[in-house]
């Protein structure tokens, strides 16, 4: 057998295939370039829809390349968006409201966590043997919260006042949520406002109980967090923002009903203990903006002087406002 003839024959075949592929590539329609979005958020359960959209290729199908940065806090997220280091972020509703009310040009792009009264992921935590039976018993007492003016602070004050009490008599102390259980146990505060994943972990110790959901003071279901950008970015990248919001709605619909499939994504991103993540109350995400889910929080922030005055929730929406 003449191997030289085989080698020459193989070379001619390979050259022909290369030419064929080159011709095909030249005639095939060019794939549109993906638009890159630099996204930033601190780790939390309401990030599951975005992480799912990224892992399932939903953003790519929509022509988007979403690069995710992890922040240590909501303050870092806000600074990154305002400073232009990132394009879109996710933050708590009250922080966005407070910034907007003071002239920071935040624009909400898509909703995130929505409060569900029948499956609360937050509450007012007490020692298990505490004599306190009602939020009215908190009047005149020292209560811990993550931040004075946050959504739980506002909800608790509204609840006390709606029951005929005077929430201005409560003495509030800011405590990092990771230290809240120890502070309550030591008796330095009579109660503390807590959220997941700390709530389930602390309750499992048997040392604490939940008095009530700290967000029950709002008259309607409320939005707790949202995806946002600057108004300038939203205006200059309208089509990109529309695509992002559409993908998030699709991803939220899936994540809301497929917790077991999407939870590992959040665990991987956050570094959270898988067992603790499995036991905590899961977050549900709104599929579209409802201004009535934002307005009660804005009104409460104005009532309790976190912002100078109230305004319409519709003013903060980046996309066409719902009727």
C-alpha positions in Angstrom: 0.0 0.0 0.0 1.3 3.4 -1.0 0.9 5.6 2.1 2.2 8.7 0.2 -0.8 8.5 -2.1 -3.2 8.1 0.9 -1.6 11.1 2.6 -1.9 13.3 -0.5 -5.5 12.2 -1.0 -6.3 13.0 2.7 -4.6 16.4 2.4 -6.7 17.2 -0.7 -9.9 16.1 1.1 -9.0 18.2 4.2 -8.3 21.2 2.0 -11.6 20.8 0.3 -13.5 20.6 3.6 -11.7 23.8 4.9 -12.7 25.6 1.7 -16.3 24.4 2.0 -16.5 25.5 5.6 -15.0 28.9 4.8 -17.5 29.4 2.0 -20.4 28.5 4.3 -19.1 30.9 7.0 -18.9 33.6 4.4 -22.5 33.2 3.2 -24.1 32.5 6.7 -25.8 35.5 8.2 -23.7 37.2 10.9 -24.9 36.7 14.4 -25.9 40.0 16.1 -23.5 41.1 18.8 -24.7 40.8 22.3 -25.3 43.9 24.3 -23.4 43.8 27.6 -25.1 44.8 30.8 -23.0 45.2 34.0 -25.2 44.1 36.8 -24.6 44.4 40.6 -26.4 43.1 43.7 -25.7 41.9 47.2 -26.6 38.2 47.7 -30.2 37.4 48.5 -32.9 34.9 47.7 -34.7 37.3 45.4 -31.8 37.0 43.0 -32.8 33.5 42.0 -34.7 34.6 38.9 -31.8 36.6 37.5 -29.3 33.8 38.2 -31.7 31.3 36.5 -32.1 33.6 33.5 -28.3 33.7 33.2 -27.7 30.0 33.6 -30.6 29.0 31.2 -29.4 31.4 28.5 -32.5 33.6 28.6 -30.5 36.8 28.5 -28.4 35.5 25.6 -31.5 34.6 23.6 -32.7 38.2 24.1 -29.4 39.5 22.8 -28.0 40.4 26.2 -24.7 39.5 27.9 -25.3 40.1 31.6 -22.1 40.3 33.7 -22.9 39.9 37.4 -20.9 41.6 40.2 -21.5 40.8 43.9 -21.7 43.7 46.3 -21.3 43.6 50.1 -24.2 45.9 50.7 -27.0 47.9 49.2 -25.0 51.1 49.6 -22.2 49.7 47.4 -24.9 48.8 44.8 -26.3 52.3 44.8 -22.8 53.9 44.5 -21.9 51.6 41.6 -25.0 52.6 39.6 -24.8 56.3 40.3 -21.1 56.3 39.5 -21.5 54.4 36.3 -19.4 51.4 37.3 -22.5 49.2 36.7 -25.6 49.6 34.6 -28.4 47.9 36.4 -28.6 46.8 40.1 -31.0 45.4 42.6 -31.7 47.1 45.9 -34.3 47.5 48.7 -37.3 49.6 47.8 -36.8 52.1 50.6 -33.2 52.8 49.6 -34.4 53.6 46.1 -37.3 55.7 47.4 -35.0 57.7 49.7 -32.4 58.3 47.0 -35.0 59.4 44.4 -36.8 61.7 46.9 -33.5 63.5 47.4 -32.7 64.0 43.7 -30.8 60.8 42.9 -32.0 59.9 39.3 -33.0 56.2 40.1 -35.4 54.6 37.7 -37.0 51.2 38.4 -36.7 48.7 35.6 -38.3 45.5 37.0 -39.9 44.4 40.2 -38.2 41.9 42.6 -39.3 40.6 46.0 -43.0 41.0 46.9 -44.3 40.6 50.4 -46.6 37.6 51.1 -48.5 37.7 54.4 -49.2 34.0 54.4 -45.5 33.1 54.1 -43.5 35.9 55.6 -39.8 35.9 55.3 -39.4 38.6 58.0 -40.7 39.3 61.5 -40.4 40.9 64.9 -38.3 38.5 67.0 -38.5 38.1 70.8 -36.9 35.9 73.4 -39.0 32.7 73.6 -40.1 33.6 77.2 -40.8 37.3 76.5 -44.1 38.6 78.1 -44.8 40.8 75.1 -48.0 39.8 73.4 -48.7 42.7 71.0 -46.8 45.3 69.0 -48.5 47.8 71.4 -46.3 46.4 74.1 -43.3 47.7 72.2 -44.2 51.3 73.1 -41.6 52.9 75.3 -39.2 49.9 74.8 -35.9 49.5 72.9 -36.2 47.7 69.6 -33.4 46.7 67.2 -33.6 47.2 63.5 -31.1 46.9 60.6 -31.5 50.5 59.7 -33.8 53.3 61.0 -36.1 54.1 58.1 -35.9 50.6 56.4 -39.0 48.8 55.2 -39.4 46.8 58.5 -39.0 49.9 60.6 -41.7 51.7 58.6 -44.0 48.6 58.7 -43.7 48.2 62.4 -44.4 51.8 63.2 -47.4 51.8 60.9 -48.7 48.7 62.6 -48.4 50.2 66.1 -50.1 53.5 65.0 -52.9 51.7 63.1 -53.8 49.8 66.4 -54.1 53.1 68.3 -50.6 53.2 69.7 -47.9 55.8 69.5 -44.9 54.5 67.6 -42.9 57.6 68.3 -42.3 56.3 71.8 -40.3 53.3 70.6 -36.6 53.7 71.1 -34.9 52.3 68.0 -31.3 51.0 67.8 -29.5 50.0 64.6 -28.0 46.5 64.8 -26.3 44.4 62.1 -28.7 41.6 61.4 -26.0 39.0 62.0 -25.7 40.3 65.6 -29.4 40.7 66.2 -30.1 37.3 67.9 -27.2 37.8 70.4 -28.4 41.3 71.2 -32.0 40.1 71.8 -30.8 37.2 73.9 -28.6 39.5 76.0 -31.6 41.7 76.7 -30.1 44.8 75.3 -33.3 45.2 73.2 -36.7 43.7 73.9 -37.2 42.7 70.3 -35.5 42.9 66.9 -36.6 43.1 63.3 -35.2 40.1 61.4 -35.3 38.6 57.9 -34.2 35.4 56.2 -32.0 33.6 56.2 -31.3 34.6 59.8 -34.9 34.3 61.0 -35.2 30.5 60.4 -31.7 29.8 61.8 -32.4 31.7 65.0 -35.8 30.3 65.5 -34.4 26.8 65.1 -32.4 27.4 68.3 -35.5 27.4 70.3 -34.4 30.6 72.1 -36.7 32.9 70.2 -40.2 33.4 68.8 -41.8 35.7 66.2 -44.3 38.2 67.5 -45.7 39.0 64.1 -44.7 39.8 60.6 -43.1 43.2 60.7 -44.6 44.2 57.3 -48.2 43.7 58.4 -48.5 47.4 59.0 -48.9 48.0 55.3 -52.5 48.0 54.0 -51.7 46.1 50.8 -49.1 43.6 49.5 -45.9 45.6 49.0 -42.8 45.4 46.8 -39.7 44.9 48.9 -37.0 45.3 46.3 -36.5 46.2 42.6 -34.1 46.2 39.7 -33.0 49.7 38.8 -30.7 51.9 36.8 -30.2 55.7 36.4 -32.8 57.5 34.4 -30.1 58.5 31.9 -29.1 54.9 31.3 -32.7 53.8 30.9 -33.4 56.6 28.4 -30.3 55.9 26.3 -30.8 52.1 26.4 -34.6 51.8 26.1 -34.6 48.6 24.1 -32.0 47.0 26.3 -34.1 47.9 29.4 -37.3 46.5 27.8 -35.5 43.2 27.0 -34.1 42.9 30.5 -37.5 43.5 32.1 -39.1 41.0 29.8 -36.5 38.3 30.6 -36.9 39.0 34.3 -40.6 38.5 34.1 -40.2 35.1 32.4 -37.5 34.0 34.8 -39.5 35.1 37.9 -42.5 33.0 36.7 -40.2 30.0 36.6 -38.3 30.7 39.8 -41.5 31.2 41.8 -42.6 27.7 41.0 -39.3 25.9 40.8 -37.6 26.8 44.0 -35.6 23.5 44.3 -34.2 23.9 40.9 -33.1 27.6 41.3 -32.0 27.6 45.0 -28.6 26.0 44.2 -27.9 29.0 42.0 -28.4 31.4 44.9 -26.4 29.1 47.2 -23.5 29.1 44.8 -23.5 32.8 44.3 -23.9 33.7 48.0 -21.8 31.0 49.5 -24.7 30.3 51.9 -24.9 27.1 53.8 -27.1 24.8 51.7 -29.0 23.4 54.7 -29.9 26.9 56.0 -31.0 27.9 52.5 -33.3 24.9 52.2 -35.0 25.7 55.5 -35.6 29.4 55.1 -38.8 30.9 53.8 -38.4 31.5 50.1 -39.0 34.8 48.3 -41.6 35.3 45.6 -40.9 37.8 42.8 -43.5 40.0 41.2 -44.0 39.5 37.5 -44.8 43.1 36.6 -44.9 46.5 38.3 -48.0 47.5 40.2 -47.7 51.1 41.4 -50.1 50.2 44.3 -47.5 47.9 45.7 -45.0 50.8 45.8 -47.2 53.7 47.0 -47.8 52.5 50.6 -44.0 52.4 51.2 -43.5 55.8 49.7 -46.4 57.2 51.8 -45.0 55.6 55.0 -41.5 57.0 54.3 -43.0 60.5 54.1 -45.2 60.0 57.1 -42.3 59.0 59.3 -40.0 61.7 57.8 -37.6 59.4 56.0 -38.2 61.5 52.9 -39.3 65.1 52.8 -42.7 64.4 51.1 -44.6 61.8 49.3 -44.8 61.4 45.5 -46.4 59.2 42.9 -44.9 55.7 42.5 -45.3 56.0 38.8 -42.7 58.7 38.7 -40.0 56.1 39.5 -40.8 53.6 36.7 -38.4 53.6 33.8 -40.7 51.9 31.3 -44.2 53.0 30.2 -46.4 53.3 33.2 -49.2 50.8 33.7 -52.7 52.2 33.5 
